[in-house]
Amino acid sequence: MRKVLLDLNPARSVEWIHDYLKFELEFGDHYGCNLDALYDELSTITEDICAGFFCPPKGEDHLSVYLERVKKVMKDAERDNPHLCVIFGDMEDNYEEDII
């Protein structure tokens, strides 16, 4: 199993986030750098991968809102792809809302 730690604390823009994910997750040059493309890439991974996802504390700014959307995409892809495991730095982010 491949393990990847994704530290998005230094993120300053949506472009930075996608460039970072593309590099760390080894997406090809065809990667579209948007949430739909992120889901497509994550949901079609065929090797076992575990990604630790760490991001800055939640805020009200545009980037914080976007990072929450990235997390949702990662959770959706994990649900749909048995080869993908995502672990979030905030414990509550690792569970469905109805479990807690």
C-alpha positions in Angstrom: 0.0 0.0 0.0 1.3 3.4 -0.9 1.0 6.1 1.8 0.8 9.8 1.1 0.7 12.7 3.6 -1.1 15.7 2.2 -0.3 18.8 4.2 -2.5 21.7 2.9 -1.6 24.1 5.7 0.6 26.2 3.3 -2.3 26.5 0.7 -2.8 30.1 -0.5 -4.9 29.5 -3.6 -7.1 27.0 -5.3 -4.5 26.7 -8.0 -1.8 25.8 -5.4 -4.1 23.1 -3.9 -4.6 21.4 -7.3 -0.9 21.7 -8.3 0.0 20.1 -4.9 -2.5 17.3 -5.2 -1.4 16.6 -8.8 2.2 16.3 -7.7 1.7 14.4 -4.5 -0.8 11.9 -5.9 1.0 11.6 -9.2 -1.9 12.6 -11.5 -0.9 12.9 -15.1 -0.7 16.1 -17.2 -4.3 15.5 -18.2 -5.5 16.4 -14.7 -8.1 19.2 -15.1 -7.3 21.0 -11.7 -10.9 21.2 -10.5 -13.1 19.2 -8.2 -14.7 17.1 -10.9 -11.2 16.1 -12.2 -10.1 15.4 -8.6 -13.0 13.0 -8.1 -12.3 11.3 -11.4 -8.7 10.7 -10.6 -9.4 9.5 -7.0 -12.2 7.2 -8.0 -10.1 5.5 -10.7 -7.0 4.7 -8.7 -6.2 1.0 -9.1 -3.4 0.6 -6.5 -4.1 0.6 -2.8 -3.3 4.1 -1.4 -3.8 5.7 2.0 -3.8 9.5 2.1 -3.5 11.5 5.3 -5.1 14.8 4.7 -4.2 17.8 6.9 -5.4 21.3 6.4 -5.6 24.6 8.4 -8.4 25.1 10.9 -11.8 25.8 9.4 -12.5 29.4 8.7 -15.0 31.5 6.8 -12.7 32.6 3.9 -12.9 31.4 0.3 -10.0 29.0 0.7 -11.4 27.3 3.8 -14.7 26.8 2.1 -12.9 25.3 -0.9 -10.9 22.9 1.3 -14.1 21.6 2.8 -15.3 20.9 -0.7 -12.0 19.1 -1.4 -12.5 17.0 1.7 -16.0 16.1 0.6 -14.7 15.0 -2.8 -12.1 12.8 -1.1 -14.7 11.2 1.1 -17.0 10.5 -1.9 -14.1 9.0 -3.8 -13.1 6.9 -0.9 -16.7 5.6 -0.6 -16.7 4.7 -4.3 -13.1 3.3 -4.7 -12.1 0.3 -2.5 -8.4 1.1 -3.3 -8.5 4.5 -1.6 -8.3 5.2 2.1 -8.4 8.8 3.3 -7.6 9.8 6.9 -8.2 13.4 8.0 -6.2 15.2 10.7 -9.4 16.3 12.5 -10.8 13.1 14.1 -14.5 14.1 13.5 -13.8 14.4 9.8 -13.1 10.7 9.6 -16.7 9.7 10.5 -20.1 10.2 8.9 -22.2 12.8 10.7 -24.7 10.2 11.9 -22.1 8.1 13.7 -20.9 10.8 16.1 
